Amino acid sequence: MWFGDNILKPAADAAKLAVRSVDNFNWTFIFIFTVVVAIYANEVKNKNWKGIAAGLALYMVHWFYEIMNAVICAASGYALWTVSPESTSFILLIGVSWELSMMFAVAGLIMGKLLPDDPKKKILGINNRWLFAIGNAAFFSLFEIFLASTPAFIWVYPWWGAIPVFITTYIPFFLAAFLVPDQKPKFQKIFIGGLAGLNALLLAILIPLGII
């Protein structure tokens, strides 16, 4: 399933009614959160500040994208991507479940561990940060094809699918994770803190208004 299908609109409609519903809540919510906290606690103990910056940079970009996806849903009737209520213990926004969000919370940190130490090193003539970002984006996009073939993940628009998500979503995600940690601490704080503040402001405004 490389692209979306209008036939999935009823499933997407059902998902919209389940956003932040506690009907499917279970204790895996707590366990998954505990695992993520443990991962970051270990990185703090080891003073792996670059790894933490990688994880948080991707996570802040992820949240900005999820907010925009929810705004698109409010404006047009359907999101670019939708998670189903049957697949999760809790839907945070129309396109992101708790489990999915916690995965993105550690994705940048984990994948960043595979990077060469030298940020300027080239592989096949390409800067390694860019090459790894493109490679990870391709992997995640291909895996999303599988997800879209299951009841867990819904693509409605026929023009949205693996190729658009690869270019417009996952490449920016991993560029943030792989490029921000190489910058000076001041830039890291501005990038991560600025996005965190923007995301928090958008959520504080748009959720009470019933937009997302």
MOVEN-V476843 format. One record per pair of residues at least 12 apart in sequence whose ideal C-beta (glycine too) atoms are under 10 Angstrom apart, sorted by the first residue. I is the first residue (numbers start at 0). J is the second residue. If there is no record, write none. Layout:
BEGIN
i=I j=J
i=I j=J
END
This chain:
BEGIN
i=0 j=143
i=0 j=144
i=0 j=145
i=0 j=146
i=0 j=147
i=0 j=148
i=0 j=149
i=0 j=152
i=0 j=154
i=0 j=160
i=0 j=161
i=1 j=140
i=1 j=141
i=1 j=144
i=1 j=147
i=1 j=148
i=1 j=154
i=1 j=160
i=1 j=161
i=1 j=162
i=2 j=144
i=2 j=147
i=2 j=154
i=2 j=156
i=2 j=157
i=2 j=158
i=2 j=159
i=2 j=160
i=2 j=161
i=2 j=162
i=2 j=163
i=3 j=77
i=3 j=79
i=3 j=80
i=3 j=81
i=3 j=147
i=3 j=153
i=3 j=154
i=3 j=155
i=3 j=156
i=3 j=157
i=3 j=158
i=3 j=159
i=3 j=160
i=3 j=163
i=4 j=147
i=4 j=153
i=4 j=154
i=4 j=155
i=4 j=156
i=4 j=157
i=4 j=160
i=5 j=77
i=5 j=155
i=5 j=156
i=5 j=157
i=6 j=155
i=7 j=77
i=7 j=81
i=7 j=83
i=7 j=147
i=7 j=150
i=7 j=152
i=7 j=153
i=7 j=154
i=7 j=155
i=7 j=156
i=8 j=76
i=8 j=77
i=8 j=81
i=8 j=153
i=8 j=155
i=8 j=156
i=9 j=153
i=10 j=81
i=10 j=83
i=10 j=84
i=10 j=85
i=10 j=150
i=10 j=153
i=10 j=155
i=11 j=72
i=11 j=76
i=11 j=77
i=11 j=78
i=11 j=80
i=11 j=81
i=11 j=82
i=11 j=83
i=11 j=93
i=11 j=153
i=11 j=154
i=11 j=155
i=12 j=76
i=12 j=77
i=12 j=81
i=12 j=155
i=13 j=81
i=13 j=83
i=13 j=84
i=13 j=85
i=13 j=153
i=14 j=72
i=14 j=77
i=14 j=78
i=14 j=81
i=14 j=82
i=14 j=83
i=14 j=84
i=14 j=85
i=14 j=86
i=14 j=87
i=14 j=90
i=14 j=93
i=14 j=94
i=14 j=96
i=14 j=153
i=15 j=69
i=15 j=72
i=15 j=73
i=15 j=76
i=15 j=77
i=15 j=78
i=15 j=81
i=15 j=84
i=15 j=90
i=15 j=93
i=16 j=84
i=16 j=90
i=17 j=82
i=17 j=83
i=17 j=84
i=17 j=85
i=17 j=87
i=17 j=89
i=17 j=90
i=17 j=93
i=18 j=69
i=18 j=72
i=18 j=81
i=18 j=82
i=18 j=84
i=18 j=89
i=18 j=90
i=18 j=91
i=18 j=92
i=18 j=93
i=18 j=94
i=18 j=95
i=18 j=206
i=18 j=211
i=19 j=89
i=19 j=90
i=19 j=91
i=19 j=92
i=19 j=206
i=19 j=211
i=20 j=84
i=20 j=89
i=20 j=90
i=21 j=88
i=21 j=89
i=22 j=84
i=22 j=88
i=22 j=89
i=23 j=84
i=23 j=85
i=23 j=86
i=23 j=87
i=23 j=88
i=23 j=89
i=23 j=90
i=23 j=96
i=24 j=87
i=24 j=88
i=24 j=89
i=24 j=97
i=25 j=87
i=25 j=88
i=25 j=89
i=26 j=88
i=27 j=87
i=27 j=88
i=27 j=89
i=27 j=97
i=27 j=98
i=28 j=87
i=28 j=88
i=28 j=89
i=28 j=97
i=28 j=98
i=28 j=101
i=29 j=88
i=31 j=88
i=31 j=97
i=31 j=98
i=31 j=100
i=31 j=101
i=31 j=102
i=31 j=104
i=32 j=97
i=32 j=101
i=32 j=104
i=34 j=101
i=34 j=104
i=34 j=105
i=35 j=54
i=35 j=58
i=35 j=100
i=35 j=101
i=35 j=102
i=35 j=104
i=35 j=105
i=35 j=108
i=36 j=101
i=36 j=104
i=38 j=50
i=38 j=54
i=38 j=101
i=38 j=104
i=38 j=105
i=38 j=108
i=38 j=109
i=39 j=51
i=39 j=54
i=39 j=55
i=39 j=104
i=39 j=105
i=39 j=108
i=42 j=54
i=42 j=105
i=42 j=108
i=47 j=108
i=47 j=111
i=47 j=112
i=47 j=180
i=48 j=180
i=48 j=184
i=48 j=187
i=49 j=108
i=49 j=111
i=49 j=114
i=49 j=179
i=49 j=180
i=49 j=181
i=49 j=182
i=49 j=184
i=49 j=187
i=50 j=105
i=50 j=107
i=50 j=108
i=50 j=109
i=50 j=111
i=50 j=112
i=50 j=114
i=50 j=176
i=50 j=180
i=51 j=107
i=51 j=108
i=51 j=111
i=51 j=180
i=51 j=187
i=51 j=191
i=52 j=107
i=52 j=108
i=52 j=111
i=52 j=175
i=52 j=176
i=52 j=179
i=52 j=180
i=52 j=181
i=52 j=182
i=52 j=184
i=52 j=186
i=52 j=187
i=52 j=188
i=52 j=190
i=52 j=191
i=53 j=105
i=53 j=106
i=53 j=107
i=53 j=108
i=53 j=109
i=53 j=110
i=53 j=111
i=53 j=112
i=53 j=114
i=53 j=173
i=53 j=175
i=53 j=176
i=53 j=177
i=53 j=178
i=53 j=179
i=53 j=180
i=53 j=181
i=53 j=187
i=54 j=103
i=54 j=104
i=54 j=105
i=54 j=106
i=54 j=107
i=54 j=108
i=54 j=109
i=54 j=110
i=54 j=111
i=54 j=176
i=54 j=180
i=54 j=191
i=55 j=104
i=55 j=107
i=55 j=108
i=55 j=175
i=55 j=176
i=55 j=179
i=55 j=180
i=55 j=187
i=55 j=190
i=55 j=191
i=55 j=192
i=55 j=194
i=55 j=195
i=56 j=107
i=56 j=108
i=56 j=111
i=56 j=172
i=56 j=173
i=56 j=174
i=56 j=175
i=56 j=176
i=56 j=177
i=56 j=178
i=56 j=179
i=56 j=180
i=56 j=182
i=56 j=187
i=56 j=190
i=56 j=191
i=56 j=194
i=57 j=103
i=57 j=104
i=57 j=105
i=57 j=106
i=57 j=107
i=57 j=108
i=57 j=109
i=57 j=110
i=57 j=111
i=57 j=135
i=57 j=169
i=57 j=171
i=57 j=172
i=57 j=173
i=57 j=174
i=57 j=175
i=57 j=176
i=57 j=177
i=57 j=179
i=57 j=191
i=58 j=100
i=58 j=101
i=58 j=103
i=58 j=104
i=58 j=105
i=58 j=106
i=58 j=107
i=58 j=108
i=58 j=172
i=58 j=175
i=58 j=176
i=58 j=191
i=58 j=194
i=58 j=195
i=58 j=198
i=59 j=107
i=59 j=175
i=59 j=179
i=59 j=190
i=59 j=191
i=59 j=192
i=59 j=193
i=59 j=194
i=59 j=195
i=59 j=196
i=59 j=197
i=59 j=198
i=60 j=103
i=60 j=107
i=60 j=168
i=60 j=171
i=60 j=172
i=60 j=173
i=60 j=174
i=60 j=175
i=60 j=176
i=60 j=179
i=60 j=190
i=60 j=191
i=60 j=194
i=60 j=198
i=61 j=95
i=61 j=99
i=61 j=100
i=61 j=102
i=61 j=103
i=61 j=104
i=61 j=106
i=61 j=107
i=61 j=168
i=61 j=171
i=61 j=172
i=61 j=175
i=61 j=176
i=61 j=194
i=61 j=198
i=62 j=91
i=62 j=92
i=62 j=95
i=62 j=100
i=62 j=103
i=62 j=104
i=62 j=194
i=62 j=195
i=62 j=197
i=62 j=198
i=62 j=199
i=62 j=201
i=62 j=202
i=63 j=171
i=63 j=175
i=63 j=194
i=63 j=195
i=63 j=197
i=63 j=198
i=63 j=201
i=64 j=79
i=64 j=80
i=64 j=94
i=64 j=95
i=64 j=103
i=64 j=167
i=64 j=168
i=64 j=169
i=64 j=171
i=64 j=172
i=65 j=78
i=65 j=80
i=65 j=91
i=65 j=92
i=65 j=93
i=65 j=94
i=65 j=95
i=65 j=99
i=65 j=100
i=65 j=103
i=65 j=198
i=65 j=202
i=65 j=211
i=66 j=92
i=66 j=94
i=66 j=95
i=66 j=197
i=66 j=198
i=66 j=201
i=66 j=202
i=66 j=205
i=66 j=206
i=66 j=210
i=66 j=211
i=67 j=79
i=67 j=92
i=67 j=94
i=67 j=201
i=67 j=211
i=68 j=80
i=68 j=81
i=68 j=92
i=68 j=93
i=68 j=94
i=68 j=95
i=68 j=168
i=68 j=211
i=69 j=81
i=69 j=91
i=69 j=92
i=69 j=93
i=69 j=94
i=69 j=95
i=69 j=201
i=69 j=202
i=69 j=205
i=69 j=206
i=69 j=210
i=69 j=211
i=70 j=92
i=70 j=93
i=70 j=201
i=70 j=205
i=70 j=210
i=70 j=211
i=71 j=93
i=71 j=94
i=71 j=156
i=71 j=211
i=72 j=92
i=72 j=93
i=72 j=94
i=72 j=155
i=72 j=210
i=72 j=211
i=73 j=93
i=73 j=205
i=73 j=208
i=73 j=209
i=73 j=210
i=73 j=211
i=74 j=210
i=75 j=155
i=75 j=156
i=76 j=155
i=77 j=93
i=77 j=153
i=77 j=154
i=77 j=155
i=77 j=156
i=77 j=159
i=78 j=92
i=78 j=93
i=78 j=94
i=78 j=95
i=78 j=153
i=78 j=154
i=78 j=155
i=78 j=156
i=78 j=159
i=78 j=211
i=79 j=93
i=79 j=94
i=79 j=154
i=79 j=155
i=79 j=156
i=79 j=158
i=79 j=159
i=79 j=160
i=79 j=163
i=79 j=164
i=79 j=167
i=79 j=168
i=80 j=93
i=80 j=94
i=80 j=95
i=80 j=99
i=80 j=143
i=80 j=146
i=80 j=147
i=80 j=152
i=80 j=153
i=80 j=154
i=80 j=155
i=80 j=156
i=80 j=159
i=80 j=160
i=80 j=164
i=80 j=168
i=81 j=93
i=81 j=94
i=81 j=95
i=81 j=151
i=81 j=152
i=81 j=153
i=81 j=154
i=81 j=155
i=82 j=94
i=82 j=95
i=82 j=96
i=82 j=97
i=82 j=98
i=82 j=99
i=82 j=100
i=82 j=146
i=82 j=151
i=82 j=152
i=82 j=153
i=83 j=96
i=83 j=149
i=83 j=150
i=83 j=151
i=83 j=152
i=83 j=153
i=84 j=96
i=85 j=150
i=85 j=151
i=86 j=98
i=86 j=99
i=86 j=146
i=86 j=149
i=86 j=150
i=86 j=151
i=86 j=152
i=86 j=153
i=87 j=99
i=87 j=100
i=87 j=151
i=91 j=202
i=91 j=211
i=92 j=202
i=92 j=205
i=92 j=206
i=92 j=211
i=93 j=153
i=93 j=211
i=94 j=152
i=94 j=153
i=96 j=151
i=96 j=152
i=98 j=151
i=99 j=146
i=99 j=151
i=99 j=152
i=103 j=139
i=103 j=172
i=106 j=135
i=106 j=139
i=106 j=169
i=106 j=172
i=106 j=173
i=106 j=176
i=107 j=135
i=107 j=172
i=107 j=173
i=107 j=175
i=107 j=176
i=107 j=177
i=107 j=179
i=107 j=180
i=108 j=176
i=108 j=180
i=109 j=176
i=110 j=131
i=110 j=132
i=110 j=134
i=110 j=135
i=110 j=138
i=110 j=139
i=110 j=172
i=110 j=173
i=110 j=176
i=110 j=177
i=111 j=128
i=111 j=131
i=111 j=135
i=111 j=173
i=111 j=176
i=111 j=177
i=111 j=179
i=111 j=180
i=113 j=127
i=113 j=131
i=113 j=134
i=113 j=135
i=113 j=177
i=114 j=127
i=114 j=128
i=114 j=130
i=114 j=131
i=114 j=132
i=114 j=176
i=114 j=177
i=114 j=180
i=114 j=181
i=115 j=127
i=115 j=128
i=115 j=130
i=115 j=131
i=118 j=177
i=118 j=178
i=118 j=180
i=118 j=181
i=118 j=182
i=119 j=181
i=122 j=134
i=126 j=177
i=126 j=178
i=127 j=177
i=128 j=173
i=128 j=174
i=128 j=176
i=128 j=177
i=128 j=178
i=128 j=180
i=128 j=181
i=129 j=170
i=129 j=173
i=129 j=174
i=129 j=177
i=129 j=178
i=130 j=177
i=131 j=173
i=131 j=174
i=131 j=176
i=131 j=177
i=132 j=169
i=132 j=170
i=132 j=171
i=132 j=172
i=132 j=173
i=132 j=174
i=132 j=175
i=132 j=176
i=132 j=177
i=132 j=178
i=133 j=165
i=133 j=166
i=133 j=169
i=133 j=170
i=133 j=173
i=133 j=174
i=134 j=173
i=135 j=169
i=135 j=170
i=135 j=172
i=135 j=173
i=135 j=174
i=135 j=176
i=135 j=177
i=136 j=164
i=136 j=165
i=136 j=166
i=136 j=168
i=136 j=169
i=136 j=170
i=136 j=171
i=136 j=172
i=136 j=173
i=136 j=174
i=137 j=161
i=137 j=165
i=137 j=169
i=137 j=170
i=137 j=173
i=138 j=165
i=138 j=169
i=138 j=173
i=139 j=161
i=139 j=164
i=139 j=165
i=139 j=168
i=139 j=169
i=139 j=170
i=139 j=172
i=139 j=173
i=140 j=160
i=140 j=161
i=140 j=162
i=140 j=163
i=140 j=164
i=140 j=165
i=140 j=166
i=140 j=168
i=140 j=169
i=140 j=170
i=141 j=161
i=141 j=165
i=142 j=161
i=143 j=160
i=143 j=161
i=143 j=164
i=143 j=165
i=143 j=168
i=143 j=169
i=144 j=160
i=144 j=161
i=144 j=164
i=147 j=159
i=147 j=160
i=147 j=161
i=147 j=164
i=175 j=190
i=175 j=191
i=175 j=194
i=178 j=190
i=179 j=191
END
